[in-house]
Every structure is written in C-alpha cells, then in structure tokens.
Amino acid sequence: KIYDGKGGGNPHSAQGTLNEEPEDLIFEIKSFIKQ
C-alpha cells in the first residue's frame, strides 16, 4: 500500500498510512526490504 496509491513511498504519505494501519505498514516495509 505504501507504493500503490499512497505517494510512492513519500514520507508524508507513509506517515498517513502509519496512522491508519501501523501493523500493515510495517509488514509492507519488511516485505519490501526482504526483496
């Protein structure tokens, strides 16, 4: 969700996502790092 319609990893967009779905955001980041 970070890179899909949320600003392409933009810090402000990421922060907004963090407020909405913190656990999902962390999961997305960890998955992206593993790739």
C-alpha positions as CSV (number, residue, x, y, z in Angstrom):
1,K,0.0,0.0,0.0
2,I,3.0,2.3,0.6
3,Y,4.0,2.3,-3.1
4,D,0.5,1.8,-4.5
5,G,-1.6,4.9,-4.5
6,K,0.0,6.2,-1.3
7,G,2.6,8.5,-2.8
8,G,5.2,6.0,-3.9
9,G,6.9,5.9,-0.5
10,N,6.7,9.6,0.1
11,P,7.3,10.2,3.9
12,H,4.1,12.2,4.3
13,S,2.0,9.6,2.6
14,A,3.8,6.8,4.6
15,Q,3.1,8.7,7.8
16,G,-0.6,8.9,6.9
17,T,-0.6,5.1,6.2
18,L,1.1,4.6,9.6
19,N,-1.7,6.3,11.4
20,E,-4.2,4.2,9.5
21,E,-2.6,0.7,9.5
22,P,0.6,0.6,11.5
23,E,1.0,-3.2,11.5
24,D,0.2,-3.5,7.8
25,L,2.7,-0.7,7.1
26,I,5.4,-2.5,9.0
27,F,4.6,-5.7,7.2
28,E,4.8,-3.9,3.8
29,I,8.2,-2.4,4.7
30,K,9.7,-5.7,5.9
31,S,8.5,-7.5,2.8
32,F,10.0,-4.7,0.6
33,I,13.3,-4.9,2.4
34,K,13.5,-8.7,2.0
35,Q,13.1,-8.3,-1.7
